[in-house]
Amino acid sequence: MFIRWFGRALALIGLMMIIQSLIWMSAGVVTNRQPGDPAQGVNGVEEPAPTPSSEFTPTPPPTRTPTSTPTPTFTPLPPTSTPTPAFPARWAISPTPRPAASGGSPEGIPEPRPPLAFPPRRVNLLLLGSDRRPEERLGRTDTIIFASIDPDGPSVRLLSIPRDLWVYIPGWGFNKVNTAYVHGELVRYPGGGYGLLQDTLRYNLGLTAHGYALVDFEGMRTIIDTLGGVDVNVRCPLYDVFPDPDNPAITGTLSLPVPGRYHLDGKQALWYMRSRYSTGDFDRSRRQQQVLEGLLDRLKEGGWLLRVPSLWSGIRQTVQTDLGLEEVLWLASIGVRLDRSRIARGWLHPVLASGTISTTAENGLFVYLPTEQAYSYLERFLLGPLPSEASPIARVEVINASGNPLYGEMAGEILREAGFQVVRMVEAAPDGRPTRVIAMSSAGSSTAAPGLLRALRLPGARLEISPEPGAEAPYRVWLGADFNPCIR
């Protein structure tokens, strides 16, 4: 009974775009640390990495054809009409950041960044995932997503902030951004852990938030299993071994040997999003987004948005948040109208500097460092037009002549992540020619073509100019038999 209730509450949360993101980010918070990564405890004390057991029970490799879906443990109610709630009164006033705390801080503190000037009615939320284990009271916010919601449209911009971002934490000193929440709780900072994390992001990046929500690790697995699993397009072969949460004495295996479409249950989906053994944090965040989209497809079949009032008490027991029922109802109304094409996803990882910080003579920490390019990216991504609407030249059509029917969809994902709008996708017979970008006008070679080539990892020689009056899009991407969806 508890599991059914728990799954229902999380399913409701998941269907709302913003709360969906809560679930997604919670999937990545208990990380599979790479060899040599220091493991910090709540107070910054290193913890030994878990030693895999010599015994393991491999998880049967998923097939490229989705497996049969288990029957969910809930029965969705049919949608009914409901009035659109008014804009929450508490959010009509822009949040005022607290002044930076003083005392106990090191020399060389940078000047605070000026707050970004968001448009009226734009709502910003911090979506946090904690790595707290069952035996611990507190955990680091290893997943931090800044969600900026525009109700006119509507649209949502999701910005992933690396857990390893090296920042000045007001009143404390320099550390990774994922330690701010724990420190705020321990020292009883105004507003607790959320208060200090919010002030840290405002001080270092100029980001101000109206509220937050925090979820833990197990919720993601529960909701995926409750909904019967998720389907994802796996672009790169992936193999990893994890401690099995159902039996800590053994390990389990995630084996996705070839690119294709896989059906993952809750445990497999978590491993897919957590894996870092052969990839980095940036690639992991992309896989989290893939699972989120698969989850969206499942949740849209339910009609959970209209059940918010009856499930609100259960939600409050599952999610730590300062959101009230009025705000959640408003978010639900946004989720009903939100189209996937109006969801923009961004990452700070590519526009940050990376390196190693020596905190002691023996201990070096891998960190990301803010750059002027990162601040420019924040303004462009959060305050400018949606990436796919920034210019008409961002429109692209995809012709899939690769011979693999899944590669067109994978190429579409890659292009959307790069800020392009895929307006048409066509399957075609293989023609023996390589993958190429075709500019449909003579001016195309100097506009968006370089970005398309970069997104697909193609050399400049793969650009062709073939004017076609009346073409639906300025560019055409022709996928040949050599197309490789594994782009990192």
C-alpha positions as CSV (number, residue, x, y, z in Angstrom):
1,M,0.0,0.0,0.0
2,F,2.8,2.4,0.9
3,I,4.6,1.7,-2.4
4,R,1.4,2.4,-4.3
5,W,0.9,5.7,-2.5
6,F,4.5,6.6,-2.9
7,G,4.5,5.9,-6.6
8,R,1.3,7.9,-7.1
9,A,2.7,10.9,-5.3
10,L,5.9,10.8,-7.3
11,A,4.0,10.2,-10.6
12,L,2.0,13.4,-10.0
13,I,5.2,15.3,-9.3
14,G,6.9,13.8,-12.4
15,L,4.2,15.0,-14.9
16,M,4.7,18.6,-14.0
17,M,7.8,19.7,-16.0
18,I,9.4,21.3,-13.1
19,I,8.7,18.5,-10.7
20,Q,9.6,16.0,-13.4
21,S,13.1,17.6,-13.3
22,L,13.2,16.9,-9.5
23,I,12.8,13.2,-10.2
24,W,15.4,13.3,-13.0
25,M,18.0,15.0,-11.0
26,S,17.5,12.7,-8.0
27,A,18.6,9.9,-10.2
28,G,22.1,11.1,-10.5
29,V,22.8,12.2,-7.0
30,V,24.4,9.0,-5.7
31,T,27.3,8.8,-8.1
32,N,29.4,6.0,-9.2
33,R,32.8,7.7,-8.5
34,Q,35.6,7.4,-10.9
35,P,38.8,5.8,-9.8
36,G,40.8,8.4,-7.9
37,D,37.8,10.7,-7.1
38,P,37.9,11.7,-3.5
39,A,34.8,10.9,-1.6
40,Q,33.9,13.6,0.9
41,G,31.7,13.0,4.0
42,V,29.2,15.5,5.3
43,N,32.0,17.5,7.0
44,G,34.4,17.2,4.1
45,V,36.2,14.1,5.6
46,E,37.1,11.6,2.9
47,E,35.3,8.3,2.9
48,P,36.7,5.2,1.3
49,A,35.1,4.2,-2.0
50,P,33.0,1.0,-1.8
51,T,34.9,-2.1,-2.8
52,P,32.9,-4.2,-5.3
53,S,32.3,-7.8,-4.3
54,S,34.1,-10.5,-6.1
55,E,30.6,-12.0,-6.7
56,F,28.2,-10.3,-9.0
57,T,24.8,-11.0,-10.5
58,P,24.7,-9.5,-14.0
59,T,21.6,-7.8,-15.0
60,P,20.4,-9.4,-18.3
61,P,21.4,-7.0,-21.1
62,P,18.3,-5.1,-22.4
63,T,17.2,-5.9,-25.9
64,R,16.9,-3.3,-28.7
65,T,13.2,-4.1,-28.8
66,P,11.3,-2.8,-25.8
67,T,10.3,-5.6,-23.5
68,S,6.8,-6.1,-22.2
69,T,5.7,-3.4,-19.8
70,P,4.7,-4.5,-16.3
71,T,1.2,-3.4,-15.2
72,P,1.5,-0.3,-13.1
73,T,0.2,-0.4,-9.6
74,F,-2.1,2.6,-10.0
75,T,-5.1,3.4,-12.2
76,P,-5.0,6.9,-13.8
77,L,-8.2,8.9,-13.6
78,P,-9.6,10.3,-16.8
79,P,-8.9,14.0,-17.3
80,T,-11.5,16.5,-16.4
81,S,-11.7,20.3,-17.1
82,T,-10.2,22.6,-14.5
83,P,-9.8,26.4,-14.4
84,T,-6.3,27.8,-14.9
85,P,-5.0,29.0,-11.5
86,A,-3.9,32.6,-11.1
87,F,-0.2,33.5,-11.0
88,P,0.9,32.9,-7.4
89,A,0.9,36.1,-5.4
90,R,4.2,35.2,-3.7
91,W,6.0,35.0,-7.0
92,A,4.7,38.4,-8.2
93,I,7.5,40.0,-6.2
94,S,11.0,39.3,-7.4
95,P,13.2,37.6,-4.8
96,T,15.6,39.9,-2.9
97,P,18.9,38.3,-2.2
98,R,20.4,38.6,1.2
99,P,23.6,40.6,1.5
100,A,26.8,38.5,1.4
101,A,27.8,37.3,4.9
102,S,31.1,38.5,6.3
103,G,33.5,37.1,8.8
104,G,35.5,33.8,8.7
105,S,36.2,34.2,4.9
106,P,39.5,33.9,3.2
107,E,41.4,36.6,1.4
108,G,41.0,37.0,-2.3
109,I,37.1,36.9,-2.3
110,P,35.7,37.9,-5.7
111,E,33.2,40.6,-6.1
112,P,29.6,39.3,-6.3
113,R,28.1,39.0,-9.7
114,P,25.2,41.4,-10.5
115,P,21.9,39.5,-10.5
116,L,20.5,38.6,-13.9
117,A,17.5,40.8,-14.8
118,F,14.8,38.3,-15.5
119,P,11.6,39.4,-17.3
120,P,8.4,39.9,-15.2
121,R,6.4,36.8,-14.4
122,R,9.5,34.6,-15.0
123,V,9.7,32.0,-12.1
124,N,13.0,30.4,-11.2
125,L,13.2,27.3,-9.0
126,L,16.2,25.4,-7.7
127,L,15.7,21.7,-8.2
128,L,18.0,19.7,-6.0
129,G,19.0,16.1,-5.6
130,S,20.6,14.9,-2.4
131,D,23.1,12.1,-2.1
132,R,22.0,11.4,1.4
133,R,22.2,7.7,2.3
134,P,19.7,6.0,4.6
135,E,22.1,6.1,7.6
136,E,22.9,9.8,7.1
137,R,21.1,12.9,8.3
138,L,22.4,15.2,5.6
139,G,23.7,14.8,2.0
140,R,25.3,17.0,-0.6
141,T,23.3,18.4,-3.4
142,D,25.1,16.5,-6.2
143,T,22.5,17.6,-8.7
144,I,21.6,21.2,-9.0
145,I,19.2,22.3,-11.8
146,F,18.1,25.9,-12.2
147,A,14.7,25.9,-13.8
148,S,13.5,29.1,-15.4
149,I,9.7,29.1,-16.2
150,D,8.0,31.5,-18.6
151,P,4.2,31.1,-18.4
152,D,3.7,32.9,-21.6
153,G,4.0,30.2,-24.3
154,P,4.8,28.4,-22.0
155,S,8.5,27.5,-22.0
156,V,11.0,26.0,-19.5
157,R,14.8,26.4,-19.5
158,L,16.7,23.8,-17.5
159,L,20.3,24.7,-16.6
160,S,22.5,22.0,-15.1
161,I,25.1,23.3,-12.7
162,P,28.1,21.0,-12.2
163,R,28.4,19.7,-8.6
164,D,32.2,20.3,-8.9
165,L,31.9,24.1,-9.6
166,W,34.4,25.9,-7.4
167,V,32.7,28.8,-5.7
168,Y,32.9,31.3,-2.9
169,I,30.4,30.2,-0.2
170,P,29.3,33.3,1.7
171,G,30.6,33.3,5.3
172,W,32.5,30.1,4.9
173,G,35.1,30.1,2.1
174,F,35.9,28.4,-1.2
175,N,34.6,24.9,-1.9
176,K,32.6,22.9,-4.3
177,V,29.0,24.2,-4.8
178,N,27.6,20.8,-3.7
179,T,28.8,21.4,-0.2
180,A,26.9,24.6,0.4
181,Y,23.6,23.0,1.3
182,V,25.2,20.7,4.0
183,H,27.2,23.6,5.5
184,G,24.1,25.8,5.6
185,E,22.2,23.1,7.5
186,L,25.0,22.5,10.0
187,V,25.6,26.2,10.9
188,R,21.9,27.1,10.8
189,Y,22.4,29.6,8.1
190,P,19.3,31.9,7.5
191,G,17.0,29.7,5.3
192,G,19.1,26.6,6.1
193,G,20.9,24.7,3.4
194,Y,18.7,26.1,0.7
195,G,19.3,29.6,1.9
196,L,23.1,29.2,1.7
197,L,23.0,27.5,-1.6
198,Q,20.7,30.2,-3.1
199,D,23.1,32.9,-1.8
200,T,26.1,31.0,-3.2
201,L,24.6,30.8,-6.7
202,R,23.5,34.4,-6.6
203,Y,27.0,35.6,-5.4
204,N,28.9,33.6,-8.0
205,L,26.6,33.4,-11.0
206,G,24.0,36.1,-10.5
207,L,21.1,33.6,-10.3
208,T,18.2,34.3,-8.0
209,A,15.5,31.8,-7.2
210,H,11.8,32.0,-6.0
211,G,11.8,28.6,-4.3
212,Y,13.2,25.1,-4.3
213,A,12.4,21.4,-4.1
214,L,14.7,18.6,-3.0
215,V,14.2,14.9,-3.5
216,D,16.2,11.8,-2.6
217,F,17.6,8.9,-4.6
218,E,15.1,6.1,-4.2
219,G,12.1,8.0,-5.5
220,M,13.3,7.8,-9.1
221,R,13.6,4.0,-9.1
222,T,10.1,3.7,-7.6
223,I,8.4,5.9,-10.1
224,I,10.0,4.3,-13.1
225,D,9.1,0.8,-11.9
226,T,5.5,2.0,-11.1
227,L,5.1,3.3,-14.6
228,G,6.5,0.1,-16.2
229,G,10.0,1.4,-17.1
230,V,11.2,3.8,-19.7
231,D,12.4,3.6,-23.3
232,V,15.6,5.5,-24.2
233,N,17.7,5.8,-27.3
234,V,21.2,4.7,-26.3
235,R,23.7,6.5,-28.5
236,C,27.0,5.0,-27.1
237,P,27.7,1.5,-25.9
238,L,27.8,1.5,-22.1
239,Y,29.0,-1.0,-19.6
240,D,29.3,-0.5,-15.9
241,V,29.1,-2.4,-12.6
242,F,27.3,-1.1,-9.5
243,P,26.5,-2.3,-6.0
244,D,23.1,-3.9,-6.1
245,P,20.7,-1.9,-3.9
246,D,18.6,-5.0,-3.4
247,N,21.5,-7.0,-2.1
248,P,24.6,-4.9,-1.1
249,A,26.7,-8.1,-0.9
250,I,26.7,-8.4,-4.7
251,T,27.1,-6.2,-7.7
252,G,24.9,-5.8,-10.8
253,T,25.8,-5.1,-14.4
254,L,24.5,-2.6,-16.8
255,S,25.3,-3.8,-20.3
256,L,24.1,-1.8,-23.4
257,P,26.5,-3.2,-26.0
258,V,25.3,-1.4,-29.2
259,P,23.5,1.9,-30.0
260,G,19.7,1.3,-30.1
261,R,16.4,1.7,-28.3
262,Y,16.3,0.0,-24.9
263,H,13.6,-0.6,-22.3
264,L,15.0,0.0,-18.8
265,D,13.4,-0.8,-15.5
266,G,14.0,1.5,-12.5
267,K,17.3,0.0,-11.4
268,Q,18.7,-0.1,-14.9
269,A,17.6,3.5,-15.6
270,L,19.3,4.7,-12.4
271,W,22.5,3.0,-13.4
272,Y,22.2,4.5,-16.9
273,M,22.0,7.9,-15.4
274,R,24.6,7.4,-12.8
275,S,27.4,5.8,-14.8
276,R,30.6,7.7,-14.9
277,Y,33.2,5.0,-15.3
278,S,33.8,5.5,-19.0
279,T,32.1,8.9,-19.4
280,G,32.1,12.3,-17.6
281,D,29.6,14.3,-15.7
282,F,28.5,16.2,-18.9
283,D,27.6,13.0,-20.7
284,R,25.8,11.7,-17.6
285,S,23.6,14.8,-17.5
286,R,22.6,14.2,-21.1
287,R,21.6,10.6,-20.3
288,Q,19.5,12.0,-17.4
289,Q,17.6,14.2,-19.8
290,Q,17.0,11.2,-22.1
291,V,15.4,9.3,-19.2
292,L,13.3,12.3,-18.3
293,E,11.9,12.4,-21.8
294,G,11.1,8.7,-21.7
295,L,9.4,9.3,-18.3
296,L,7.4,12.2,-19.8
297,D,6.0,9.9,-22.5
298,R,4.8,7.5,-19.7
299,L,3.4,10.2,-17.5
300,K,1.4,11.9,-20.2
301,E,-0.8,8.8,-20.5
302,G,-2.0,9.3,-16.9
303,G,-3.7,12.6,-16.3
304,W,-2.2,13.3,-12.9
305,L,-2.2,17.1,-13.0
306,L,-5.8,17.2,-12.0
307,R,-5.2,15.2,-8.8
308,V,-2.8,17.7,-7.1
309,P,-5.1,18.7,-4.2
310,S,-6.0,15.1,-3.2
311,L,-2.3,14.1,-3.2
312,W,-0.8,17.2,-1.8
313,S,-0.3,15.9,1.8
314,G,1.5,12.9,0.3
315,I,3.7,15.0,-1.8
316,R,4.8,17.0,1.2
317,Q,6.0,13.9,2.9
318,T,8.0,12.9,-0.2
319,V,9.5,16.2,-1.4
320,Q,11.3,18.8,0.8
321,T,10.1,22.1,-0.6
322,D,9.0,25.6,0.3
323,L,6.4,25.5,-2.5
324,G,2.8,25.8,-1.4
325,L,-0.3,24.2,-2.9
326,E,-1.1,27.4,-4.8
327,E,2.4,27.3,-6.5
328,V,2.1,23.6,-7.3
329,L,-1.3,24.0,-8.9
330,W,0.1,26.8,-11.1
331,L,3.0,24.6,-12.1
332,A,0.6,21.9,-13.0
333,S,-1.2,24.2,-15.3
334,I,2.0,25.0,-17.0
335,G,2.7,21.3,-17.4
336,V,-0.6,20.7,-19.2
337,R,0.2,23.3,-21.9
338,L,4.0,22.7,-22.2
339,D,5.2,21.2,-25.5
340,R,8.5,19.3,-25.6
341,S,9.7,21.7,-28.3
342,R,9.5,24.5,-25.7
343,I,11.9,22.9,-23.3
344,A,15.4,24.2,-23.6
345,R,18.2,22.3,-21.9
346,G,21.5,23.9,-21.0
347,W,24.8,22.9,-19.3
348,L,27.5,25.0,-17.8
349,H,30.1,22.3,-18.2
350,P,31.4,23.2,-21.7
351,V,31.9,26.9,-20.9
352,L,33.8,26.5,-17.6
353,A,37.5,26.0,-17.1
354,S,38.5,22.7,-15.4
355,G,41.5,21.8,-13.3
356,T,42.7,20.5,-9.9
357,I,42.6,22.5,-6.7
358,S,45.0,21.3,-3.9
359,T,43.1,21.6,-0.6
360,T,45.9,20.0,1.3
361,A,49.4,18.8,0.5
362,E,48.0,15.3,-0.3
363,N,44.5,16.1,-1.6
364,G,43.8,17.4,-5.0
365,L,40.2,18.0,-6.1
366,F,38.9,18.1,-9.7
367,V,36.9,21.3,-10.1
368,Y,35.2,23.6,-12.7
369,L,36.1,27.3,-12.5
370,P,33.8,30.1,-13.6
371,T,34.8,32.1,-16.7
372,E,33.6,35.2,-18.5
373,Q,32.4,32.8,-21.2
374,A,30.2,31.1,-18.6
375,Y,28.6,34.4,-17.6
376,S,27.9,35.3,-21.2
377,Y,26.4,31.9,-21.7
378,L,24.0,32.4,-18.7
379,E,22.7,35.7,-20.1
380,R,22.2,34.2,-23.6
381,F,20.6,31.0,-22.5
382,L,18.4,32.3,-19.7
383,L,17.5,35.8,-21.0
384,G,17.7,35.5,-24.8
385,P,15.2,33.7,-27.1
386,L,14.9,30.0,-26.8
387,P,17.9,28.4,-28.6
388,S,15.7,26.9,-31.3
389,E,14.0,30.2,-31.9
390,A,17.0,32.5,-31.8
391,S,17.1,32.7,-35.6
392,P,15.2,31.2,-38.5
393,I,18.5,29.7,-39.7
394,A,18.2,27.2,-36.8
395,R,15.6,25.2,-38.7
396,V,16.8,21.9,-40.0
397,E,15.3,18.9,-41.8
398,V,16.8,15.4,-41.3
399,I,16.9,12.8,-44.1
400,N,17.8,9.4,-42.6
401,A,19.5,7.3,-45.3
402,S,21.7,5.5,-42.8
403,G,19.8,2.2,-43.0
404,N,19.1,2.3,-39.3
405,P,15.5,3.5,-38.6
406,L,16.5,4.7,-35.1
407,Y,19.3,7.0,-36.2
408,G,17.0,9.7,-37.5
409,E,15.5,10.2,-34.0
410,M,19.0,10.1,-32.4
411,A,20.3,12.7,-34.8
412,G,17.2,14.8,-34.0
413,E,18.1,14.6,-30.3
414,I,21.7,15.7,-31.0
415,L,20.6,18.7,-33.1
416,R,18.0,19.8,-30.5
417,E,20.6,19.7,-27.8
418,A,22.8,22.0,-30.0
419,G,20.0,24.5,-30.2
420,F,18.5,23.6,-33.6
421,Q,14.9,23.1,-34.5
422,V,14.1,19.9,-36.4
423,V,11.1,20.7,-38.5
424,R,10.9,17.6,-40.6
425,M,12.3,14.1,-40.5
426,V,12.2,11.7,-43.5
427,E,13.3,8.1,-44.0
428,A,15.1,7.4,-47.2
429,A,16.8,4.5,-48.8
430,P,20.6,4.4,-48.3
431,D,22.4,6.1,-51.2
432,G,26.0,5.1,-50.4
433,R,27.1,8.6,-49.7
434,P,28.5,9.8,-46.4
435,T,26.7,12.0,-43.7
436,R,26.7,15.6,-44.8
437,V,25.1,19.0,-44.2
438,I,23.4,20.7,-47.1
439,A,22.8,24.4,-47.1
440,M,19.7,25.2,-49.1
441,S,20.9,28.6,-50.1
442,S,24.2,30.1,-51.2
443,A,24.4,32.1,-47.9
444,G,24.2,29.1,-45.8
445,S,27.9,28.3,-45.6
446,S,28.6,31.4,-43.4
447,T,25.6,31.2,-41.0
448,A,24.5,28.1,-38.9
449,A,26.5,25.6,-40.9
450,P,29.5,25.6,-38.6
451,G,27.3,24.8,-35.6
452,L,25.7,21.9,-37.5
453,L,29.0,20.5,-38.4
454,R,30.3,20.8,-34.8
455,A,27.1,19.2,-33.4
456,L,27.6,16.1,-35.7
457,R,31.4,16.1,-35.4
458,L,31.8,16.5,-39.2
459,P,34.7,18.1,-41.0
460,G,34.1,21.2,-43.1
461,A,34.4,19.2,-46.3
462,R,31.0,17.6,-45.4
463,L,29.2,20.9,-46.1
464,E,27.4,21.1,-49.5
465,I,25.6,24.1,-51.0
466,S,22.6,23.2,-53.0
467,P,20.1,26.1,-53.4
468,E,16.5,24.9,-53.4
469,P,13.9,27.7,-53.7
470,G,11.0,27.1,-51.4
471,A,12.8,24.7,-49.1
472,E,11.1,24.1,-45.8
473,A,14.3,24.7,-43.8
474,P,17.6,26.5,-44.6
475,Y,19.5,23.3,-43.9
476,R,19.2,19.6,-44.6
477,V,21.2,17.0,-42.7
478,W,21.6,13.8,-44.7
479,L,22.5,10.8,-42.6
480,G,24.6,8.3,-44.5
481,A,25.7,4.7,-43.6
482,D,28.7,6.2,-41.8
483,F,26.6,8.1,-39.3
484,N,27.7,7.5,-35.7
485,P,25.3,8.6,-33.0
486,C,28.0,8.2,-30.3
487,I,29.1,11.8,-30.1
488,R,30.9,13.0,-27.0
